[in-house]
Amino acid sequence: MEKKAESGQLLVLVPCPYQGHINPMLKLGNFLHSKGFSIAIVHTHFNSPNPSNHPEFTFFPIPDGLTADEISSGNAVTIVLAINANCKASFEQCLTDRVTEQELQNKITCIIYDEFMYFSESVANDLNIPSILLRTQSATNFIARNAMIRLHSKGCTPFPDSMLLNSVPELHPLRFKDLPIYIFGPLENYSKLLTNANNVRTSSAIIWNTLDCLDQSSLAQIKQQCQVPIFSIGPLHKFATAATSSLLEEDTGCVAWLDKQSHNSVIYVSLGSLASISEKELAEMAWGLAISRQPFLWVIRPGSICSSDWIELLPQGFLEAVGERGCIVKWAPQMEVLSHDAVGGFWSHCGWNSTLESITEGVPMLCRPCFSDQTVNARYVSQVWKIGIQLENELERGEIERTVKKLMVDEEGKGMRVRAKELKEKIEVIMKGGSTYHSLNELVEFIRSF
Ligand code: UDP
């Protein structure tokens, strides 16, 4: 019988309050809970997860001190910097009063915090509790963002147009235009946030939601330079229960629509939880999808089209033109969608979770990155793993039509689908007995040893 954690071993998890960070952290919680640990989730009021979806965890909200202006700015970098500036005292008080009171039988064994919630580490340090940080983006992105920080500190940013297509020395196949940046607000703030997130401080280890077969040379390079153990245990979404940690309600009606479509015929379109598009880009996307004649399931998140609440700005005549061939929802059960037999391609912004979710279902991708790590991931999808095509230029309906067809029906797309399936199968083996499997076991033993 598998050895469970000693009773009384409580882990406090601190997710960063954005969907792409909450998901892997709660999946990590599911996994560690299955190994016998008690799990407490300490989270901000802003974007708080829904406790009723996770009865196995105890949830502790903390005040985050965010102003209405900060929240309505929608600027993730400003918001996360403010959370780190505001939350130290409320987190410490939460641990010393509420968690201790409610979890009388449980001693806090360790605090596991998202790399962007670095205020947690200083509280852990003050209270003499071990801490581990979770990185939710790829190891290659980590190296790329360090290059970006270096170049920024030398005054080389923003990069001149003449440089954008040049390769970054030692980061092949990344070009300067692929280095992660944040397009809303000054690069100075983004660089500050990343610099803080890079710092391991006194944490005892790093958990990384990635895996050797996707990130091998970057992981090896980082492990060589890092003073603490690194557990690369991705893809986390594959190890956990089906419980959703979506901040928006999932529209499961789209699965019934998928059930009516034929094998590999549907292109699933979603730009994740933060990216947005202009009215002009919306029109090009809409008509590009319409003239491709390919069935599509399109997630249009409320507020993701600039200056509109939802789909009011869709071009006139578009919905009539596509009829039953298109399905539009506000938020989809993405993992269920990607594993559906009808889905043959994923038009994605290439957030790391979406990329991993697509890869583990063997679905080839049409990449349209917007900012942050998405540009790095898109480059790897198209140039390294060769399981997708990147739409590089300004969105234009004719090019969209051609690219959708290339991915969904042409020989080039078939090759990508074959490689995507091969990668999926390789990862299944790694999860059953390869590097991920071993890293997970080592992580559990490491935490038990505290
Ligand atoms: N997601 C979802 N339904 C949607 C769109 C996205 O459940 O309609 C989930 C997706 O499965 C992923 C997360 O939201 O786990 C988005 O994270 P990602 O890193 O891909 O991008 P981000 O939103 O951080 O830009």
Boltz pocket constraint, residues with backbone or C-beta under 6 A from the ligand:
constraints:
  - pocket:
      binder: B
      contacts: [[A, 18], [A, 19], [A, 20], [A, 21], [A, 23], [A, 246], [A, 270], [A, 271], [A, 272], [A, 273], [A, 274], [A, 275], [A, 299], [A, 330], [A, 331], [A, 332], [A, 333], [A, 334], [A, 335], [A, 350], [A, 351], [A, 352], [A, 353], [A, 354], [A, 355], [A, 357]]
      max_distance: 6.0
